[in-house]
Amino acid sequence: MAEEAGGAGAAVIAVDWGTSSLRCYRLDAQGNILESRASSHGILNVAPGQFPRVLDQQIAGWNETPIVMSGMVGSRQGWAEAPYLQTPTRLEALHEGAIRVDAPGDIRILPGIAQDAQGLLQFARSIVVEPCWLHVLLSLVGFSAVRTLAPATETAGPARPLHSA
């Protein structure tokens, strides 16, 4: 855990890296946002091989690890492709399925979620994964709990499109 001016107690950096924007958050061990930064450097605005440089610029002065990323950064067009998990799945599978990128430090990309609803495959990268960040991030700093991510059921209502990857 890094303790420095302007961010004492930060435990992890969470990154939502989508198609058109990049959002970074310094979180403490309870999941509270201590500081955030955003830019228009979405994956479509980053040249091949430049993801490490763009991330370094965005989080300059933040030295916490791990760095956990979600969103289109884990797509074929992103930094590295993180495979999808099929629902139902355990919440811990997001942490277990994270891939490490080829860069200095502990930098991981969370997998997306895929749901087969009545023969229609639906995908999500950050819209479903981000609400689960707190659990994943806290598990990285020692907290553990068990939850399940499951597809929509008849009692929960019909399946809806999640978010195109």
C-alpha positions in Angstrom: 0.0 0.0 0.0 1.4 3.3 -1.0 1.1 6.4 1.3 2.0 9.6 -0.4 0.8 13.2 -0.5 -2.7 13.5 -1.9 -3.6 9.8 -1.6 -2.7 8.2 1.7 -4.0 4.7 2.1 -4.5 3.8 -1.6 -4.5 0.0 -2.2 -5.2 -0.5 -5.8 -5.7 1.3 -9.1 -8.9 0.4 -11.0 -9.1 1.3 -14.7 -12.2 1.4 -17.0 -10.7 1.5 -20.5 -13.4 1.7 -23.1 -13.7 2.4 -26.8 -13.7 6.2 -26.5 -12.5 7.0 -23.0 -10.1 6.0 -20.2 -11.0 6.4 -16.6 -8.7 5.6 -13.7 -9.4 5.4 -10.0 -7.2 5.1 -6.9 -9.1 3.0 -4.3 -8.5 2.3 -0.7 -8.8 -1.2 0.9 -12.5 -0.6 1.5 -13.2 0.3 -2.2 -13.5 4.1 -1.6 -12.4 6.3 -4.5 -9.5 8.5 -3.3 -8.8 10.1 -6.6 -9.9 9.7 -10.2 -8.6 10.8 -13.6 -10.2 10.6 -17.1 -9.2 11.2 -20.7 -10.4 10.7 -24.2 -7.7 8.0 -24.8 -10.1 5.1 -25.4 -8.7 2.1 -27.2 -9.6 3.5 -30.6 -7.4 6.5 -29.9 -4.3 4.5 -28.9 -1.8 3.3 -31.5 -0.7 -0.3 -31.4 1.9 -1.0 -28.8 1.2 2.3 -27.0 -1.1 1.1 -24.2 1.7 1.0 -21.5 2.8 4.5 -22.4 -0.8 5.9 -22.3 -1.5 4.2 -19.0 1.7 5.4 -17.4 0.8 9.0 -18.5 -2.7 8.7 -17.1 -1.6 7.4 -13.7 1.6 9.4 -13.3 2.4 9.7 -9.6 0.3 6.8 -8.6 2.4 3.9 -7.5 -0.1 1.3 -6.2 -0.3 -2.2 -7.5 -2.2 -4.1 -8.5 -3.6 -2.3 -11.4 -6.9 -3.9 -12.5 -8.5 -3.0 -15.8 -11.8 -3.8 -17.4 -13.6 -2.8 -20.6 -12.6 -2.9 -24.2 -9.0 -2.8 -23.2 -9.5 -6.6 -22.9 -10.9 -7.0 -26.5 -9.1 -8.0 -29.6 -8.6 -4.4 -30.4 -7.3 -3.6 -26.9 -4.1 -4.1 -25.0 -4.6 -7.9 -24.7 -7.6 -10.1 -25.2 -9.1 -11.4 -22.0 -11.5 -14.3 -22.6 -15.1 -14.2 -21.7 -16.6 -16.1 -18.8 -19.9 -18.0 -19.4 -22.8 -17.4 -17.0 -23.6 -18.7 -14.5 -20.2 -18.1 -13.0 -18.7 -17.5 -9.5 -17.8 -13.9 -8.8 -14.3 -15.1 -7.9 -14.0 -16.3 -11.5 -13.5 -12.6 -12.5 -10.4 -12.5 -10.3 -9.2 -15.9 -11.3 -9.8 -15.2 -15.0 -7.9 -12.0 -15.1 -4.9 -12.0 -17.4 -1.6 -10.3 -16.7 -0.3 -8.0 -19.4 3.3 -8.0 -20.6 4.4 -4.8 -18.8 6.3 -4.0 -15.6 4.3 -4.4 -12.4 1.1 -6.2 -11.5 -1.3 -5.2 -14.3 -4.3 -7.3 -15.0 -7.3 -7.2 -17.3 -10.6 -8.7 -16.1 -12.5 -11.0 -18.4 -15.8 -10.1 -19.9 -19.1 -12.0 -19.3 -21.0 -14.0 -22.0 -24.5 -15.2 -21.6 -26.3 -17.6 -23.9 -30.0 -16.7 -23.6 -32.2 -18.8 -25.8 -29.6 -19.3 -28.4 -28.7 -15.6 -28.5 -25.1 -15.0 -27.3 -24.8 -11.7 -25.4 -21.5 -10.1 -24.3 -20.4 -7.6 -21.8 -17.1 -6.2 -20.8 -17.4 -3.3 -18.4 -21.1 -2.7 -17.9 -21.5 -6.0 -15.9 -17.9 -6.4 -14.6 -17.6 -2.9 -13.1 -20.3 -3.4 -10.4 -18.2 -6.5 -9.4 -15.0 -4.5 -9.2 -15.2 -3.9 -5.5 -15.3 -7.6 -4.7 -12.5 -8.4 -7.1 -10.3 -5.5 -5.9 -10.9 -6.3 -2.2 -10.1 -10.0 -2.9 -6.7 -8.8 -4.2 -6.0 -7.1 -0.9 -7.2 -10.0 1.2 -11.0 -9.8 1.5 -13.0 -12.8 0.3 -16.7 -13.5 -0.2 -18.7 -15.8 -2.4 -21.3 -14.6 -5.0 -22.6 -15.9 -8.3 -23.3 -14.2 -11.5 -26.2 -15.9 -13.3 -28.1 -15.3 -16.5 -31.6 -13.8 -16.3 -34.3 -16.4 -15.5 -38.1 -16.5 -16.0 -38.6 -15.2 -12.4 -36.0 -12.4 -13.0 -37.4 -11.4 -16.3 -36.3 -12.0 -19.9 -32.7 -11.7 -21.0 -31.8 -8.3 -22.4 -28.9 -7.2 -24.5 -26.1 -6.3 -22.1 -23.4 -4.4 -24.0 -21.7 -5.2 -27.2 -18.0 -6.0 -27.0 
